[in-house]
Amino acid sequence: MSLQEQFDQAQADSKNLPERPDNMTLLKIYALFKQASSGDATGDRPGMTDFVGRAKYDAWAELKGKTQDEAKQLYIDLIEDLK
């Protein structure tokens, strides 16, 4: 199975986890997904009043420099740990 196929499967698995991950884990899942699918964070950082958007952006920006394949593997590993 290719890395992309494993990534796609992990995406599907993420929707059927036995319990909802805590907010920090959800942020990590989001950030790894964005890095894996889009690369380094782009655009402007959301303003002070957009707490959720800002947290998501910051989590994604922390992964700057990771390759998309590295992010895919980390995403796969994280989802496997949560299953």
N, CA, C and O atoms as a GROMACS GRO file, in nm:
protein
  332
    1MET      N    1   0.085  -0.118   0.000
    1MET     CA    2   0.000   0.000   0.000
    1MET      C    3   0.090   0.124   0.000
    1MET      O    4   0.183   0.135   0.080
    2SER      N    5   0.060   0.217  -0.090
    2SER     CA    6   0.141   0.339  -0.099
    2SER      C    7   0.115   0.431   0.020
    2SER      O    8   0.016   0.416   0.092
    3LEU      N    9   0.205   0.526   0.038
    3LEU     CA   10   0.189   0.624   0.146
    3LEU      C   11   0.058   0.701   0.127
    3LEU      O   12  -0.014   0.726   0.224
    4GLN      N   13   0.026   0.738   0.003
    4GLN     CA   14  -0.098   0.812  -0.024
    4GLN      C   15  -0.220   0.727   0.012
    4GLN      O   16  -0.316   0.778   0.069
    5GLU      N   17  -0.216   0.598  -0.021
    5GLU     CA   18  -0.328   0.510   0.012
    5GLU      C   19  -0.343   0.495   0.164
    5GLU      O   20  -0.455   0.494   0.216
    6GLN      N   21  -0.230   0.484   0.234
    6GLN     CA   22  -0.234   0.477   0.380
    6GLN      C   23  -0.291   0.606   0.438
    6GLN      O   24  -0.369   0.604   0.534
    7PHE      N   25  -0.250   0.720   0.380
    7PHE     CA   26  -0.298   0.850   0.425
    7PHE      C   27  -0.450   0.861   0.404
    7PHE      O   28  -0.522   0.906   0.492
    8ASP      N   29  -0.496   0.819   0.287
    8ASP     CA   30  -0.639   0.821   0.257
    8ASP      C   31  -0.716   0.732   0.355
    8ASP      O   32  -0.823   0.769   0.401
    9GLN      N   33  -0.660   0.616   0.387
    9GLN     CA   34  -0.725   0.526   0.481
    9GLN      C   35  -0.729   0.587   0.621
    9GLN      O   36  -0.829   0.576   0.692
   10ALA      N   37  -0.619   0.653   0.661
   10ALA     CA   38  -0.614   0.717   0.792
   10ALA      C   39  -0.718   0.828   0.800
   10ALA      O   40  -0.780   0.849   0.905
   11GLN      N   41  -0.739   0.900   0.689
   11GLN     CA   42  -0.843   1.004   0.686
   11GLN      C   43  -0.980   0.941   0.713
   11GLN      O   44  -1.057   0.993   0.793
   12ALA      N   45  -1.008   0.830   0.646
   12ALA     CA   46  -1.136   0.762   0.666
   12ALA      C   47  -1.146   0.712   0.811
   12ALA      O   48  -1.251   0.725   0.874
   13ASP      N   49  -1.038   0.655   0.861
   13ASP     CA   50  -1.037   0.603   0.998
   13ASP      C   51  -1.057   0.714   1.101
   13ASP      O   52  -1.116   0.691   1.206
   14SER      N   53  -1.009   0.835   1.070
   14SER     CA   54  -1.019   0.946   1.165
   14SER      C   55  -1.164   0.983   1.194
   14SER      O   56  -1.195   1.041   1.298
   15LYS      N   57  -1.254   0.949   1.102
   15LYS     CA   58  -1.395   0.980   1.120
   15LYS      C   59  -1.467   0.875   1.206
   15LYS      O   60  -1.582   0.894   1.246
   16ASN      N   61  -1.398   0.764   1.234
   16ASN     CA   62  -1.460   0.654   1.308
   16ASN      C   63  -1.380   0.613   1.430
   16ASN      O   64  -1.377   0.495   1.466
   17LEU      N   65  -1.316   0.709   1.495
   17LEU     CA   66  -1.237   0.677   1.614
   17LEU      C   67  -1.331   0.637   1.728
   17LEU      O   68  -1.444   0.686   1.736
   18PRO      N   69  -1.284   0.548   1.817
   18PRO     CA   70  -1.369   0.503   1.927
   18PRO      C   71  -1.414   0.616   2.020
   18PRO      O   72  -1.524   0.610   2.076
   19GLU      N   73  -1.331   0.718   2.037
   19GLU     CA   74  -1.373   0.834   2.117
   19GLU      C   75  -1.314   0.960   2.057
   19GLU      O   76  -1.211   0.956   1.990
   20ARG      N   77  -1.380   1.073   2.080
   20ARG     CA   78  -1.335   1.201   2.026
   20ARG      C   79  -1.206   1.243   2.095
   20ARG      O   80  -1.201   1.250   2.218
   21PRO      N   81  -1.102   1.272   2.016
   21PRO     CA   82  -0.975   1.317   2.076
   21PRO      C   83  -0.991   1.452   2.146
   21PRO      O   84  -1.084   1.527   2.115
   22ASP      N   85  -0.902   1.483   2.239
   22ASP     CA   86  -0.905   1.613   2.305
   22ASP      C   87  -0.866   1.722   2.206
   22ASP      O   88  -0.817   1.693   2.097
   23ASN      N   89  -0.889   1.846   2.243
   23ASN     CA   90  -0.867   1.959   2.152
   23ASN      C   91  -0.723   1.969   2.102
   23ASN      O   92  -0.701   2.002   1.985
   24MET      N   93  -0.625   1.942   2.188
   24MET     CA   94  -0.485   1.950   2.144
   24MET      C   95  -0.456   1.844   2.037
   24MET      O   96  -0.385   1.871   1.940
   25THR      N   97  -0.511   1.725   2.055
   25THR     CA   98  -0.492   1.618   1.956
   25THR      C   99  -0.564   1.653   1.827
   25THR      O  100  -0.512   1.629   1.718
   26LEU      N  101  -0.684   1.709   1.838
   26LEU     CA  102  -0.757   1.751   1.718
   26LEU      C  103  -0.678   1.857   1.640
   26LEU      O  104  -0.674   1.853   1.517
   27LEU      N  105  -0.616   1.950   1.712
   27LEU     CA  106  -0.532   2.051   1.645
   27LEU      C  107  -0.415   1.985   1.572
   27LEU      O  108  -0.381   2.023   1.461
   28LYS      N  109  -0.354   1.886   1.637
   28LYS     CA  110  -0.241   1.816   1.576
   28LYS      C  111  -0.287   1.741   1.450
   28LYS      O  112  -0.218   1.743   1.348
   29ILE      N  113  -0.403   1.676   1.458
   29ILE     CA  114  -0.458   1.606   1.342
   29ILE      C  115  -0.481   1.705   1.228
   29ILE      O  116  -0.443   1.680   1.114
   30TYR      N  117  -0.543   1.818   1.260
   30TYR     CA  118  -0.569   1.921   1.160
   30TYR      C  119  -0.440   1.971   1.096
   30TYR      O  120  -0.428   1.979   0.974
   31ALA      N  121  -0.342   2.004   1.181
   31ALA     CA  122  -0.216   2.060   1.131
   31ALA      C  123  -0.142   1.961   1.042
   31ALA      O  124  -0.091   1.998   0.937
   32LEU      N  125  -0.137   1.835   1.085
   32LEU     CA  126  -0.068   1.734   1.003
   32LEU      C  127  -0.140   1.714   0.870
   32LEU      O  128  -0.076   1.697   0.767
   33PHE      N  129  -0.272   1.715   0.874
   33PHE     CA  130  -0.349   1.702   0.750
   33PHE      C  131  -0.318   1.818   0.655
   33PHE      O  132  -0.292   1.797   0.536
   34LYS      N  133  -0.321   1.940   0.708
   34LYS     CA  134  -0.294   2.057   0.624
   34LYS      C  135  -0.153   2.054   0.567
   34LYS      O  136  -0.132   2.084   0.449
   35GLN      N  137  -0.055   2.017   0.649
   35GLN     CA  138   0.084   2.011   0.604
   35GLN      C  139   0.098   1.902   0.497
   35GLN      O  140   0.167   1.921   0.397
   36ALA      N  141   0.033   1.788   0.520
   36ALA     CA  142   0.043   1.677   0.426
   36ALA      C  143  -0.024   1.709   0.293
   36ALA      O  144   0.024   1.666   0.188
   37SER      N  145  -0.135   1.782   0.297
   37SER     CA  146  -0.208   1.808   0.174
   37SER      C  147  -0.172   1.939   0.106
   37SER      O  148  -0.186   1.952  -0.015
   38SER      N  149  -0.124   2.038   0.184
   38SER     CA  150  -0.098   2.171   0.125
   38SER      C  151   0.045   2.220   0.142
   38SER      O  152   0.082   2.320   0.080
   39GLY      N  153   0.126   2.154   0.223
   39GLY     CA  154   0.261   2.203   0.249
   39GLY      C  155   0.260   2.309   0.358
   39GLY      O  156   0.168   2.314   0.439
   40ASP      N  157   0.362   2.392   0.361
   40ASP     CA  158   0.378   2.493   0.466
   40ASP      C  159   0.259   2.589   0.471
   40ASP      O  160   0.194   2.615   0.370
   41ALA      N  161   0.232   2.639   0.591
   41ALA     CA  162   0.121   2.732   0.614
   41ALA      C  163   0.133   2.853   0.522
   41ALA      O  164   0.242   2.906   0.500
   42THR      N  165   0.020   2.895   0.470
   42THR     CA  166   0.016   3.011   0.381
   42THR      C  167  -0.093   3.106   0.428
   42THR      O  168  -0.176   3.071   0.512
   43GLY      N  169  -0.092   3.225   0.375
   43GLY     CA  170  -0.193   3.323   0.409
   43GLY      C  171  -0.161   3.396   0.538
   43GLY      O  172  -0.059   3.370   0.601
   44ASP      N  173  -0.249   3.485   0.574
   44ASP     CA  174  -0.230   3.566   0.695
   44ASP      C  175  -0.281   3.491   0.817
   44ASP      O  176  -0.377   3.414   0.810
   45ARG      N  177  -0.215   3.516   0.928
   45ARG     CA  178  -0.259   3.459   1.056
   45ARG      C  179  -0.390   3.528   1.095
   45ARG      O  180  -0.399   3.650   1.092
   46PRO      N  181  -0.492   3.448   1.134
   46PRO     CA  182  -0.620   3.508   1.174
   46PRO      C  183  -0.603   3.606   1.291
   46PRO      O  184  -0.509   3.594   1.370
   47GLY      N  185  -0.694   3.701   1.300
   47GLY     CA  186  -0.688   3.804   1.403
   47GLY      C  187  -0.714   3.752   1.543
   47GLY      O  188  -0.754   3.637   1.563
   48MET      N  189  -0.691   3.840   1.641
   48MET     CA  190  -0.704   3.805   1.783
   48MET      C  191  -0.841   3.753   1.821
   48MET      O  192  -0.852   3.673   1.915
   49THR      N  193  -0.946   3.795   1.752
   49THR     CA  194  -1.081   3.754   1.790
   49THR      C  195  -1.119   3.616   1.736
   49THR      O  196  -1.218   3.557   1.781
   50ASP      N  197  -1.042   3.565   1.642
   50ASP     CA  198  -1.069   3.433   1.584
   50ASP      C  199  -0.980   3.330   1.654
   50ASP      O  200  -0.879   3.287   1.600
   51PHE      N  201  -1.020   3.293   1.775
   51PHE     CA  202  -0.937   3.204   1.857
   51PHE      C  203  -0.914   3.068   1.791
   51PHE      O  204  -0.801   3.018   1.788
   52VAL      N  205  -1.020   3.008   1.737
   52VAL     CA  206  -1.008   2.876   1.676
   52VAL      C  207  -0.921   2.882   1.551
   52VAL      O  208  -0.830   2.802   1.533
   53GLY      N  209  -0.950   2.978   1.464
   53GLY     CA  210  -0.872   2.992   1.341
   53GLY      C  211  -0.726   3.019   1.370
   53GLY      O  212  -0.638   2.966   1.302
   54ARG      N  213  -0.701   3.099   1.470
   54ARG     CA  214  -0.564   3.133   1.509
   54ARG      C  215  -0.490   3.010   1.562
   54ARG      O  216  -0.375   2.986   1.528
   55ALA      N  217  -0.558   2.932   1.646
   55ALA     CA  218  -0.496   2.810   1.701
   55ALA      C  219  -0.466   2.710   1.590
   55ALA      O  220  -0.361   2.646   1.590
   56LYS      N  221  -0.559   2.696   1.496
   56LYS     CA  222  -0.537   2.605   1.383
   56LYS      C  223  -0.418   2.651   1.299
   56LYS      O  224  -0.332   2.571   1.263
   57TYR      N  225  -0.415   2.779   1.269
   57TYR     CA  226  -0.307   2.834   1.187
   57TYR      C  227  -0.172   2.814   1.257
   57TYR      O  228  -0.075   2.772   1.195
   58ASP      N  229  -0.167   2.844   1.387
   58ASP     CA  230  -0.042   2.831   1.462
   58ASP      C  231   0.005   2.686   1.467
   58ASP      O  232   0.124   2.660   1.453
   59ALA      N  233  -0.088   2.593   1.486
   59ALA     CA  234  -0.051   2.451   1.489
   59ALA      C  235   0.006   2.409   1.354
   59ALA      O  236   0.104   2.334   1.349
   60TRP      N  237  -0.055   2.456   1.246
   60TRP     CA  238  -0.006   2.425   1.111
   60TRP      C  239   0.130   2.490   1.089
   60TRP      O  240   0.221   2.425   1.036
   61ALA      N  241   0.145   2.616   1.128
   61ALA     CA  242   0.270   2.689   1.106
   61ALA      C  243   0.388   2.624   1.180
   61ALA      O  244   0.503   2.634   1.135
   62GLU      N  245   0.360   2.559   1.292
   62GLU     CA  246   0.467   2.492   1.368
   62GLU      C  247   0.531   2.378   1.289
   62GLU      O  248   0.643   2.338   1.320
   63LEU      N  249   0.463   2.327   1.189
   63LEU     CA  250   0.514   2.215   1.109
   63LEU      C  251   0.596   2.262   0.988
   63LEU      O  252   0.638   2.181   0.906
   64LYS      N  253   0.617   2.392   0.978
   64LYS     CA  254   0.689   2.448   0.862
   64LYS      C  255   0.820   2.373   0.840
   64LYS      O  256   0.897   2.349   0.933
   65GLY      N  257   0.844   2.336   0.714
   65GLY     CA  258   0.968   2.268   0.679
   65GLY      C  259   0.953   2.117   0.671
   65GLY      O  260   1.037   2.050   0.610
   66LYS      N  261   0.849   2.061   0.731
   66LYS     CA  262   0.825   1.917   0.719
   66LYS      C  263   0.777   1.891   0.577
   66LYS      O  264   0.697   1.967   0.522
   67THR      N  265   0.826   1.783   0.517
   67THR     CA  266   0.778   1.750   0.384
   67THR      C  267   0.636   1.695   0.394
   67THR      O  268   0.590   1.654   0.500
   68GLN      N  269   0.567   1.697   0.281
   68GLN     CA  270   0.430   1.646   0.280
   68GLN      C  271   0.430   1.497   0.313
   68GLN      O  272   0.339   1.449   0.382
   69ASP      N  273   0.530   1.423   0.266
   69ASP     CA  274   0.537   1.280   0.298
   69ASP      C  275   0.563   1.257   0.447
   69ASP      O  276   0.505   1.166   0.506
   70GLU      N  277   0.649   1.339   0.508
   70GLU     CA  278   0.673   1.327   0.653
   70GLU      C  279   0.544   1.352   0.730
   70GLU      O  280   0.511   1.280   0.824
   71ALA      N  281   0.471   1.455   0.689
   71ALA     CA  282   0.345   1.489   0.756
   71ALA      C  283   0.242   1.378   0.737
   71ALA      O  284   0.167   1.346   0.830
   72LYS      N  285   0.237   1.319   0.618
   72LYS     CA  286   0.145   1.208   0.594
   72LYS      C  287   0.175   1.092   0.688
   72LYS      O  288   0.084   1.034   0.748
   73GLN      N  289   0.304   1.058   0.702
   73GLN     CA  290   0.342   0.947   0.789
   73GLN      C  291   0.307   0.977   0.935
   73GLN      O  292   0.257   0.890   1.005
   74LEU      N  293   0.333   1.099   0.980
   74LEU     CA  294   0.298   1.137   1.117
   74LEU      C  295   0.147   1.133   1.140
   74LEU      O  296   0.101   1.091   1.246
   75TYR      N  297   0.072   1.175   1.040
   75TYR     CA  298  -0.074   1.171   1.047
   75TYR      C  299  -0.122   1.027   1.060
   75TYR      O  300  -0.205   0.995   1.145
   76ILE      N  301  -0.069   0.940   0.974
   76ILE     CA  302  -0.105   0.797   0.976
   76ILE      C  303  -0.074   0.738   1.113
   76ILE      O  304  -0.158   0.668   1.170
   77ASP      N  305   0.045   0.765   1.164
   77ASP     CA  306   0.086   0.712   1.294
   77ASP      C  307  -0.005   0.761   1.406
   77ASP      O  308  -0.042   0.684   1.495
   78LEU      N  309  -0.040   0.888   1.403
   78LEU     CA  310  -0.126   0.945   1.507
   78LEU      C  311  -0.264   0.880   1.505
   78LEU      O  312  -0.318   0.844   1.610
   79ILE      N  313  -0.322   0.867   1.387
   79ILE     CA  314  -0.456   0.805   1.376
   79ILE      C  315  -0.449   0.659   1.422
   79ILE      O  316  -0.540   0.612   1.490
   80GLU      N  317  -0.343   0.588   1.386
   80GLU     CA  318  -0.327   0.449   1.430
   80GLU      C  319  -0.322   0.442   1.584
   80GLU      O  320  -0.381   0.352   1.644
   81ASP      N  321  -0.252   0.536   1.645
   81ASP     CA  322  -0.243   0.538   1.792
   81ASP      C  323  -0.379   0.563   1.857
   81ASP      O  324  -0.405   0.516   1.968
   82LEU      N  325  -0.465   0.636   1.789
   82LEU     CA  326  -0.595   0.673   1.846
   82LEU      C  327  -0.702   0.566   1.825
   82LEU      O  328  -0.807   0.569   1.888
   83LYS      N  329  -0.674   0.471   1.736
   83LYS     CA  330  -0.774   0.367   1.705
   83LYS      C  331  -0.784   0.267   1.818
   83LYS      O  332  -0.862   0.173   1.810
   0.00000   0.00000   0.00000
